[in-house]
Amino acid sequence: MILGINASRARSGGARAHLIGILNEGDPTQYGFREVHVWSYPSLLEALPCRPWLVNHSPSELGGSIVRQLWWERFSFSKELQKVGCSILLNVDAGSVCRFRTAVTISRDMLSYEPGEIERYGISKARFRLIALRYVQNASLRAADGAIFLTRYAARVIQQSCGQLANVAYVPHGVGTAFLENEPAQLWPSAGGRPIRCLYISNALPYKHQWHVVEAVAQLRQLGFNLQLELVGGGEGMAQKRLEAQIAESDPNRMFVTQREFVPQHTLPELLAMADLFVFASSCENMPNTLVEAMAVGLPIACSDRGPMPEVLEDGGVYFDPENQDSITAAIKDLINNSGKRARLGKRAKDLSRQYSWARCARETFSFIAQTAERVKLSNQK
């Protein structure tokens, strides 16, 4: 068989890491694929490994406007797939408008589906875009011969919108070995020593709730805890403005809150290892990659109780309501005050993270694609 991969608009960090991870760690030839052809833009193709079975394609249309990209994907892509003799197509996200058969589609977007999250965007272009995206993704999932979900939580919520799908697999993302090889780099600060370093990695968006974390840290400082908060990931729009307003109110002299822009993926293991605590306050995720990365390092984690977070972190952290400042305060305070609990939860989180490997992700992904191809072939023979 020949496998085609549609990564034409895989622009998010999660989609890029996923494709790089499964092609680095997996061997599709073990599942009956003689060749794998990837269609994407140049910078992503350059990050892919060199393999004898891997063939890259970068049509000029993918460097054009979004309208040009969609037009190519809808009306030209199938011809290219037929030209190389593609047996089955993997769409790396459900935003695909290609209707090639046979196909497997990965669902990785949750914001269009999570109840209440779209309303955070008010009457705006972003809100209408999310509504339109939900219709596109539903159509893509229904048209596919197989669907891959990153978590069971996402599968349950999304299928309430698109309908029950006949052929589904649950294949979580992996986490790089660089995270597992790291440990917290510093001992817990002694009383009267350096500040406790609290880290939250995520860009500022309406469902990430960084402003509530800032409020909680400010409250803890008022209670006498020497705590500093570092926010990594930058931000823009109304969420960034709300965060800046909260920082101006809670820490006008910038004594304990810092915000950094996006940092390269390869720097994250060291950044995490320098922290004492990790906070994850998102209320909407398909699979929370940065949470898994903090788990792999072995940090004590205070985590949102929404979405798939309890499915991923299980009993490896302390949970809070991400929209309740007092709840966040109580969770962080619990970790600070209980050294034994911190150590136990950090170890438990690291142990849980070991199940999230790119080797497993690649193995289960290629196996499911091969099974789907065989399933469709047998069905067509009847």
C-alpha positions in Angstrom: 0.0 0.0 0.0 0.9 3.7 -0.4 0.0 6.1 2.4 -0.7 9.8 1.7 -0.6 12.3 4.5 -2.4 15.6 4.3 -0.5 18.1 6.4 -1.3 21.0 4.1 -2.5 23.3 6.9 -0.8 21.7 9.9 0.3 25.0 11.4 -0.3 24.5 15.1 2.5 23.3 17.3 0.6 20.1 18.3 0.0 19.1 14.6 3.6 19.7 13.7 4.9 17.8 16.7 2.5 14.9 16.0 3.6 14.4 12.4 7.3 14.8 13.2 6.9 12.4 16.2 5.2 9.5 14.3 7.5 9.7 11.3 10.6 9.8 13.5 9.5 7.0 15.8 7.4 4.8 13.5 8.1 2.5 10.6 5.0 2.3 8.3 6.6 -0.5 6.2 5.9 -2.8 9.2 2.2 -2.3 8.5 2.2 -2.9 4.8 3.0 0.6 3.5 5.7 0.7 0.8 5.8 4.5 0.6 4.5 7.4 2.6 3.8 10.7 0.7 3.4 13.9 2.7 1.9 17.1 1.3 2.8 20.2 3.3 4.5 23.6 3.3 8.4 23.8 3.1 9.3 24.6 6.7 7.4 21.5 8.1 8.7 19.2 5.4 12.3 20.3 6.3 11.7 19.2 9.9 10.7 15.7 8.9 13.2 12.8 9.0 14.9 11.4 6.0 13.6 7.9 5.4 13.8 5.7 2.3 10.0 5.3 2.3 9.2 9.0 2.7 8.4 11.3 -0.2 7.7 15.0 0.3 5.5 17.3 -1.8 5.1 21.0 -1.5 2.7 22.5 -4.1 3.0 26.2 -4.6 -0.6 26.7 -3.6 0.2 25.9 0.0 2.3 29.1 0.2 -0.7 31.2 -0.9 -3.8 32.6 0.8 -6.1 30.4 2.8 -8.6 30.5 -0.1 -6.0 29.3 -2.5 -5.0 26.5 -0.1 -8.6 25.3 0.4 -9.2 25.4 -3.4 -6.2 23.2 -4.0 -7.2 20.8 -1.3 -10.8 20.5 -2.5 -10.2 20.3 -6.2 -6.6 19.4 -7.0 -5.3 17.3 -4.1 -7.3 14.1 -5.0 -5.7 14.1 -8.5 -2.2 14.2 -6.9 -3.1 11.3 -4.6 -4.3 9.3 -7.5 -1.2 10.1 -9.5 1.1 8.5 -6.9 -1.2 5.5 -6.4 -2.3 6.4 -2.9 -4.2 3.6 -1.1 -5.4 5.6 1.9 -5.1 9.2 3.1 -4.4 10.4 6.6 -5.7 13.9 7.3 -3.8 15.2 10.3 -6.7 17.5 11.3 -10.4 17.4 10.8 -10.4 20.8 9.0 -9.7 19.0 5.7 -12.0 19.6 2.8 -10.5 16.9 0.7 -12.9 14.0 0.0 -10.5 11.3 -1.1 -11.5 7.8 -0.3 -10.2 5.8 1.6 -9.3 8.2 4.4 -8.6 8.4 8.1 -9.0 11.8 9.9 -7.5 12.9 13.2 -9.6 15.2 15.4 -7.4 17.6 17.3 -9.6 20.8 17.7 -11.9 21.1 20.7 -12.8 24.8 20.9 -15.6 24.5 18.4 -17.3 21.8 20.4 -16.8 22.4 24.2 -20.0 23.7 25.6 -19.8 27.4 26.6 -16.3 28.1 25.2 -17.4 29.7 21.9 -19.5 32.2 23.9 -16.3 33.6 25.5 -15.5 35.2 22.1 -18.7 37.4 22.0 -19.9 38.6 18.7 -16.7 38.5 16.7 -15.0 37.1 13.6 -13.3 34.5 15.8 -16.7 33.2 17.0 -18.1 32.9 13.6 -15.0 31.2 12.4 -15.3 28.6 15.2 -18.9 27.9 14.3 -18.0 27.5 10.6 -15.1 25.2 11.6 -17.4 22.9 13.5 -19.5 22.3 10.4 -16.4 21.7 8.3 -14.9 19.3 10.9 -18.2 17.4 11.3 -18.4 16.9 7.6 -14.8 15.7 7.4 -15.3 13.2 10.3 -18.5 11.8 8.8 -16.9 11.5 5.3 -13.8 9.6 6.7 -13.6 5.8 6.8 -11.9 6.1 10.2 -11.4 8.7 12.9 -8.6 9.1 15.5 -9.3 11.0 18.7 -6.6 12.0 21.1 -8.7 11.4 24.3 -11.9 9.5 25.1 -13.3 12.8 26.5 -12.8 14.5 23.1 -14.4 11.6 21.3 -17.4 11.7 23.5 -18.0 15.4 23.2 -17.3 15.7 19.5 -19.5 12.7 18.5 -22.4 14.4 20.3 -22.1 17.0 17.5 -21.0 15.0 14.5 -22.9 11.8 15.3 -21.7 8.4 16.3 -18.8 7.2 14.1 -18.5 3.6 13.1 -14.7 3.2 13.1 -12.9 5.1 15.9 -9.5 4.8 17.6 -8.1 6.6 20.7 -4.5 7.5 20.1 -2.9 10.1 22.4 0.0 12.3 21.4 3.5 11.3 22.6 6.0 13.3 24.7 9.6 13.7 23.8 12.3 11.8 25.7 14.0 15.1 26.5 11.2 15.8 29.0 11.4 12.3 30.6 15.2 12.6 30.9 14.8 15.8 32.9 14.1 16.2 36.6 13.3 19.3 38.7 16.7 21.0 38.7 16.6 22.6 42.1 15.6 21.6 45.7 12.5 23.0 47.1 13.3 26.5 48.5 13.9 26.7 52.2 12.0 29.1 54.4 13.4 32.6 53.9 15.3 31.5 50.8 14.6 32.1 47.1 11.0 32.4 45.9 8.9 29.4 44.9 8.8 29.4 41.1 5.4 28.7 39.6 5.2 28.1 35.8 2.3 28.2 33.4 3.1 27.5 29.7 0.3 28.6 27.2 -0.5 31.6 25.1 -3.1 33.9 26.4 -6.5 32.9 25.1 -10.1 33.4 26.5 -10.1 29.8 27.8 -6.6 29.7 29.4 -7.5 31.9 32.4 -4.1 33.3 33.2 -5.7 36.3 34.9 -7.2 34.1 37.5 -3.9 32.5 38.1 -2.3 35.9 38.6 -5.1 36.7 41.2 -4.4 33.5 43.0 -0.7 34.0 43.2 -1.3 37.6 44.5 -3.6 36.2 47.2 -1.0 33.6 48.2 1.6 36.4 48.5 -0.7 38.3 50.8 -0.9 35.2 52.9 2.9 35.3 53.3 4.0 32.8 50.6 7.0 33.9 48.7 5.8 32.9 45.2 6.7 34.1 41.7 4.7 33.3 38.6 6.2 33.0 35.1 3.8 32.9 32.1 5.2 31.6 28.9 3.6 31.8 25.5 2.7 35.4 24.8 -0.7 36.4 23.7 -2.8 38.9 21.8 -6.3 40.3 21.5 -8.8 40.7 24.3 -7.4 37.8 26.4 -3.9 39.5 26.5 -5.5 42.8 27.4 -7.4 41.2 30.2 -4.2 39.5 31.5 -2.3 42.8 31.3 -5.1 44.6 33.2 -5.0 41.9 35.9 -1.2 42.1 36.2 -1.4 45.9 36.4 -3.9 45.5 39.3 -2.3 42.7 41.2 1.4 43.4 40.5 1.7 47.0 39.3 5.5 47.1 39.9 6.1 43.7 38.3 7.5 42.2 41.4 6.3 38.7 41.0 4.7 38.2 37.6 6.6 37.9 34.4 5.3 37.0 30.9 7.5 35.7 28.1 6.7 35.2 24.4 6.6 31.8 22.7 9.8 29.8 23.2 11.1 27.0 20.9 10.0 23.5 21.7 13.5 22.3 22.4 14.0 24.8 25.2 10.9 23.6 27.2 12.5 20.7 29.1 15.1 22.9 30.7 12.5 25.6 31.4 10.2 23.2 33.1 13.1 21.7 35.1 13.8 25.1 36.6 10.3 25.5 38.0 9.1 24.3 41.4 5.4 24.1 40.6 3.4 23.8 37.3 -0.1 25.3 36.9 -2.4 24.4 34.1 -5.6 26.5 34.1 -7.2 25.8 30.7 -10.9 25.0 30.5 -10.8 23.6 26.9 -8.3 21.0 25.5 -8.4 18.1 23.1 -5.2 16.7 24.6 -3.1 19.1 26.8 0.4 18.7 25.5 2.1 21.1 27.9 0.5 19.4 30.8 1.9 16.0 29.7 5.3 17.6 29.3 5.2 19.0 32.8 4.2 15.5 34.0 7.2 13.9 32.2 9.6 16.3 34.0 8.0 15.2 37.3 6.8 18.6 38.6 4.1 18.9 41.2 1.0 20.1 39.3 -2.0 22.2 40.1 -4.5 21.5 37.3 -7.8 22.5 35.9 -10.6 20.0 36.5 -12.2 20.6 33.1 -12.2 18.7 29.9 -9.8 15.8 29.4 -7.4 16.9 32.1 -8.5 14.4 34.8 -8.3 11.6 32.1 -4.7 12.5 31.4 -3.4 13.5 34.8 -5.5 11.1 36.7 -4.4 11.1 40.4 -1.1 12.8 39.6 -2.1 16.3 40.6 -4.3 18.7 42.7 -7.3 20.0 40.8 -9.1 23.3 40.8 -11.9 25.2 39.1 -10.0 27.4 36.5 -12.6 30.2 36.8 -12.5 30.4 40.6 -9.5 32.3 42.1 -10.1 30.8 45.5 -10.1 27.3 44.1 -6.7 27.9 42.3 -5.3 29.5 45.5 -6.3 26.4 47.6 -4.8 24.0 45.1 -1.4 25.8 45.0 -1.4 26.3 48.8 -2.1 22.5 49.2 1.1 21.7 47.2 3.2 24.3 49.0 2.2 23.1 52.5 2.6 19.4 51.9 6.1 18.3 51.0 5.2 14.6 51.0 2.3 15.1 48.7 4.4 17.2 46.3 7.0 14.4 46.0 4.3 11.7 45.7 2.3 13.5 43.0 5.4 14.5 41.1 6.5 10.9 40.9 3.0 9.7 40.0 2.7 12.3 37.2 6.1 11.2 35.7 5.1 7.6 35.9 1.8 8.4 34.1 3.5 10.3 31.4 5.5 7.2 30.3 2.5 5.9 28.6 2.5 8.9 26.2 5.4 8.0 23.8 5.7 8.9 20.1 6.7 5.2 19.5 3.3 4.1 20.9 1.5 6.9 19.0 3.2 5.9 15.7 2.5 2.2 16.2 -1.2 2.6 17.0 -1.7 5.2 14.3 -0.2 3.2 11.4 -1.9 0.0 12.7 -5.3 1.7 12.7 -4.7 3.2 9.2 -3.7 -0.2 7.9 -6.7 -1.9 9.5 -9.1 0.7 8.1 -7.7 0.2 4.6 -8.2 -3.5 4.9 -11.7 -3.0 6.3 -12.7 -0.8 3.4 -11.2 -3.2 0.9 -13.2 -6.2 2.3 -16.3 -4.1 2.4 -15.9 -3.2 -1.3 -15.5 -6.8 -2.2 -18.8 -7.8 -0.8 
